[in-house]
Amino acid sequence: MPTSPLDAVSAYYSGTLQRFGAMPLGVDWPNRLNQELRLVQLLKVCDLSAPRSLNDVGCGYGALRTLLSRRHRRAQIDLLGTDVSPAMVAAARRRWRHRADCAFEVAEGAVRLADYSLASGIFNVKLACPLPEWEALVAGTLDNLKRHSRLGYAVNFIAPPAPGQASPPELYRPPAERWLAHLADTQPGAGVTVLRGYGLPEYTLLVRPAH
C-alpha cells in the first residue's frame, strides 16, 4: 500500500504509462499539442542562446527532450530528468538511450544544481492526499527548485474552477495568489512572472532569483 503522497502519485503514473504507453495520454495529457503548449510556456524562463544545464522535474517519458530537439535544435542543453515513477524513468532512458546530453533518474525533485529547472504538471494530481499535506509538498518542491536553479525555474498549476463548475477532488487547483504570496515570503526579491491566457485552464509561474 502507498505510504506517502508521492508513492500514490508514482503508482498512478506508472499505471497510466502501462495503459497508454509513452505518449501524452500516458502522462495524463490529452494530446501532444496540449502537452507541448505547456512546455513552451515553461521554457520562457530559459535563455538558450548559450550552453545551458536543465533539470526536468517530473520528466515522464522525456517529452521535453523531444520538444527541445525540434524547436531548439541548435541549443546546447545538458538535460537531467527526474521522476517519482520508476516506470517513467525506464521509458525515458529507453527513448533517449542514444543521446549523450540527457539522463534520467528516479527522484522526488531536482538532484543537481543547473541553470534552469522546469516542472510541468507535477502538482496537479493530489489523489486522496489531504490538502495541507499536499501544499506542504508543493512548498518543499518550490524550495528544492530554488536551491537547484542558478538562473530560474518554472512551474504550472491548474487554475481554479469557474463559479459553479465542478472539479474532481483529486485535482489540485489553487489560485495563483496562493503561491505568489508564498514566493514573496520565502524567496524575497525574486522576479515572478505569471503567464495566463494561452488557451488552457491553467497558469505558469516563471521565477528568477534576485540579483
C-alpha positions in Angstrom: 0.0 0.0 0.0 1.2 3.5 -0.7 2.7 5.2 2.4 3.1 8.7 1.1 1.5 11.1 -1.4 4.3 10.5 -3.9 4.1 6.8 -3.6 0.5 7.1 -4.7 1.4 9.5 -7.5 4.2 7.1 -8.7 1.7 4.3 -8.8 -0.9 6.4 -10.6 1.5 7.5 -13.4 3.1 4.0 -13.7 -0.5 2.9 -14.3 -1.2 5.5 -17.0 2.0 4.6 -18.7 1.1 0.9 -18.7 -2.3 1.6 -20.1 -1.4 4.1 -22.8 2.4 3.8 -23.4 5.0 6.6 -23.9 2.6 9.2 -25.3 0.7 12.2 -23.9 -2.1 10.1 -22.6 0.5 8.1 -20.7 1.3 11.2 -18.6 -2.4 12.4 -18.4 -2.3 15.0 -21.2 -5.0 14.6 -23.9 -2.7 15.1 -26.9 0.8 16.3 -28.0 -0.2 19.8 -28.9 -1.8 20.3 -25.4 1.3 18.8 -23.7 3.8 20.9 -25.7 1.9 24.2 -25.3 2.5 23.8 -21.5 6.2 23.1 -22.1 6.6 26.1 -24.3 5.3 28.3 -21.5 7.8 26.8 -19.0 10.7 27.3 -21.4 10.0 31.0 -21.5 12.1 31.3 -18.3 15.1 30.0 -20.2 17.7 31.8 -22.3 19.1 29.1 -24.5 21.5 31.3 -26.5 24.4 29.8 -24.6 25.1 26.3 -23.5 22.8 25.5 -20.5 22.1 22.8 -18.0 18.4 22.0 -17.4 16.5 20.0 -14.7 13.3 18.4 -16.0 11.4 17.6 -12.8 8.5 15.2 -13.4 10.1 14.3 -16.7 7.7 11.4 -17.5 9.0 9.6 -20.6 11.1 12.5 -21.7 8.7 14.6 -23.9 10.6 17.8 -23.1 13.7 16.4 -24.9 11.5 15.8 -28.0 10.3 19.4 -28.0 13.9 20.8 -27.5 15.1 18.7 -30.3 12.5 20.2 -32.7 12.2 23.8 -31.5 15.7 24.4 -30.2 17.8 22.2 -32.4 20.9 24.3 -32.2 20.8 24.8 -28.5 23.4 23.0 -26.4 21.4 21.6 -23.4 22.6 19.2 -20.8 19.3 17.8 -19.5 18.7 15.7 -16.4 15.2 14.4 -16.0 13.8 13.1 -12.7 10.5 11.4 -11.9 9.0 9.6 -8.9 7.8 6.8 -11.2 10.5 4.2 -12.0 8.5 3.0 -15.0 8.5 6.5 -16.4 12.3 6.8 -15.9 12.8 3.5 -17.6 10.7 4.6 -20.6 12.7 7.9 -20.8 16.0 6.0 -20.7 14.9 3.7 -23.5 13.6 6.6 -25.6 16.8 8.6 -25.3 19.5 5.9 -24.8 21.4 7.1 -27.9 21.8 10.7 -26.7 24.8 11.6 -24.5 23.3 15.0 -23.5 20.5 13.8 -21.4 20.0 11.4 -18.5 17.1 10.3 -16.2 16.9 9.3 -12.6 14.2 8.3 -10.1 13.9 11.2 -7.6 11.3 13.4 -6.0 12.8 16.7 -7.2 15.9 18.2 -8.7 19.1 16.5 -7.6 21.8 18.7 -9.1 22.5 22.4 -9.5 21.6 23.5 -13.0 21.0 26.8 -14.9 17.2 26.2 -15.0 14.6 23.8 -13.7 11.2 23.1 -15.2 8.3 21.2 -13.7 5.2 20.5 -15.8 2.0 19.2 -14.1 3.6 17.7 -11.1 1.3 19.5 -8.6 -2.0 18.8 -10.4 -2.9 15.3 -9.3 -3.1 15.0 -5.5 -5.4 12.0 -5.5 -6.6 11.4 -1.9 -3.8 13.4 -0.2 -5.2 15.9 2.4 -4.8 19.5 1.2 -2.4 20.6 4.0 -0.1 17.7 3.3 -0.2 18.3 -0.4 0.5 22.0 0.0 3.5 21.2 2.2 4.8 19.0 -0.6 4.3 21.8 -3.1 6.2 24.3 -0.8 9.0 21.8 -0.3 9.3 21.3 -4.1 9.4 25.1 -4.8 12.3 25.4 -2.3 14.0 22.4 -3.9 13.7 24.1 -7.3 15.1 27.4 -6.0 18.1 25.7 -4.5 18.9 23.8 -7.6 18.4 26.5 -10.2 21.1 29.2 -10.9 19.1 31.4 -13.3 15.5 30.5 -12.8 12.8 27.9 -12.7 9.2 27.5 -13.9 6.1 25.5 -12.7 2.5 25.3 -13.7 -0.8 24.8 -11.9 -4.4 24.1 -13.0 -6.5 27.3 -12.5 -9.4 27.2 -10.0 -12.7 26.1 -11.5 -15.1 28.8 -12.6 -18.0 29.6 -10.2 -20.5 26.7 -10.4 -18.0 24.5 -12.2 -17.4 21.0 -10.7 -13.8 19.8 -10.3 -12.7 16.3 -9.3 -11.5 16.3 -5.7 -8.3 14.5 -6.7 -7.1 17.6 -8.6 -5.2 20.5 -7.0 -6.4 23.8 -8.4 -5.1 26.8 -6.3 -5.5 30.5 -7.2 -2.2 32.0 -8.3 -2.2 34.3 -5.3 -1.7 31.3 -3.0 1.7 30.6 -4.4 2.7 34.2 -5.3 2.3 35.0 -1.6 4.4 32.0 -0.6 7.2 33.0 -3.0 7.1 36.6 -1.8 7.6 35.3 1.8 10.2 32.6 1.1 12.1 33.9 -1.9 12.1 37.7 -1.3 13.3 39.8 -4.2 12.8 37.0 -6.8 11.2 38.1 -10.0 8.0 36.2 -10.7 6.0 36.3 -13.9 2.5 34.8 -14.2 1.6 33.5 -17.6 -2.1 33.1 -18.4 -4.4 33.1 -21.4 -2.5 30.7 -23.5 -5.6 28.6 -24.3 -5.5 26.2 -21.3 -7.3 26.4 -17.9 -4.0 26.9 -16.0 -1.2 29.3 -15.3 2.6 29.2 -15.3 4.9 30.8 -12.9 8.4 31.9 -14.1 10.7 32.6 -11.2 14.1 34.3 -11.5 16.3 34.8 -8.5 17.1 38.2 -7.0 20.5 39.6 -8.1 
